[in-house]
């Protein structure tokens, strides 16, 4: 049974600006626990100012979700995304 008193708080937002086109993009990663105690990695991405798109992956524990978050963050940084 997961410890519901200790909510998971892992959230990372990366940005990429294209000055030539005047556009900015975002990529957000968040590990959360839903009402049933399931560990989820939520990814949001799109243009700044828009709702963007969302994808949710479910993991058996927080450690695996954190590894996936780190892998996604590294991949996006290689594409030019940075912390603000």
C-alpha positions as CSV (number, residue, x, y, z in Angstrom):
1,X,0.0,0.0,0.0
2,X,1.5,3.3,-1.0
3,X,2.0,6.1,1.5
4,X,-0.7,8.5,0.6
5,X,0.6,11.1,3.2
6,X,3.7,11.7,1.1
7,X,2.6,12.8,-2.4
8,X,5.2,12.6,-5.1
9,X,6.5,16.0,-6.3
10,X,8.7,15.6,-9.4
11,X,8.0,18.3,-12.0
12,X,10.2,19.5,-14.8
13,X,9.4,22.0,-17.5
14,X,11.8,22.6,-20.4
15,X,11.6,25.3,-23.1
16,X,12.9,25.8,-26.6
17,X,12.8,29.1,-28.4
18,X,13.0,29.7,-32.2
19,X,13.8,33.4,-32.5
20,X,13.6,33.3,-36.4
21,X,10.0,32.1,-36.4
22,X,9.0,33.8,-33.2
23,X,7.9,30.6,-31.6
24,X,8.5,29.0,-28.2
25,X,7.8,25.3,-27.3
26,X,7.5,23.6,-24.0
27,X,8.0,20.0,-22.7
28,X,6.7,19.2,-19.2
29,X,7.3,16.0,-17.2
30,X,5.6,15.3,-14.0
31,X,5.5,12.2,-11.7
32,X,2.3,11.9,-9.8
33,X,0.1,9.4,-7.9
34,X,-3.5,9.1,-8.8
35,X,-6.4,8.5,-6.4
36,X,-5.8,4.7,-6.5
37,X,-2.1,5.0,-5.7
38,X,-0.9,4.3,-9.2
39,X,2.4,6.0,-10.1
40,X,2.1,8.0,-13.4
41,X,4.5,9.9,-15.6
42,X,2.6,12.7,-17.3
43,X,4.2,14.3,-20.4
44,X,2.8,17.5,-21.9
45,X,4.3,19.3,-24.9
46,X,3.4,21.9,-27.5
47,X,3.7,25.6,-28.2
48,X,3.8,28.0,-25.3
49,X,0.3,29.5,-24.8
50,X,-1.5,26.5,-26.1
51,X,-2.9,23.5,-24.3
52,X,-0.6,21.2,-26.1
53,X,-0.7,17.4,-26.1
54,X,-0.5,15.0,-23.2
55,X,0.6,11.4,-22.7
56,X,0.4,9.3,-19.5
57,X,2.6,6.3,-18.7
58,X,2.0,4.0,-15.6
59,X,4.9,2.6,-13.6
60,X,5.1,0.0,-10.8
61,X,7.2,2.2,-8.6
62,X,8.6,5.8,-8.2
63,X,12.2,4.7,-9.0
64,X,11.2,3.4,-12.5
65,X,9.2,6.6,-13.2
66,X,12.1,8.7,-12.1
67,X,14.4,6.8,-14.5
68,X,11.9,7.4,-17.4
69,X,11.7,11.1,-16.5
70,X,15.4,11.4,-16.6
71,X,15.6,9.6,-20.0
72,X,12.9,11.9,-21.5
73,X,14.6,15.0,-20.1
74,X,18.0,14.0,-21.6
75,X,16.4,13.3,-25.0
76,X,14.6,16.6,-25.0
77,X,17.8,18.5,-24.0
78,X,19.6,16.9,-26.9
79,X,16.8,18.5,-29.1
80,X,17.6,21.9,-27.8
81,X,15.2,22.2,-24.8
82,X,16.6,23.9,-21.7
83,X,15.5,24.8,-18.2
84,X,14.3,28.4,-17.9
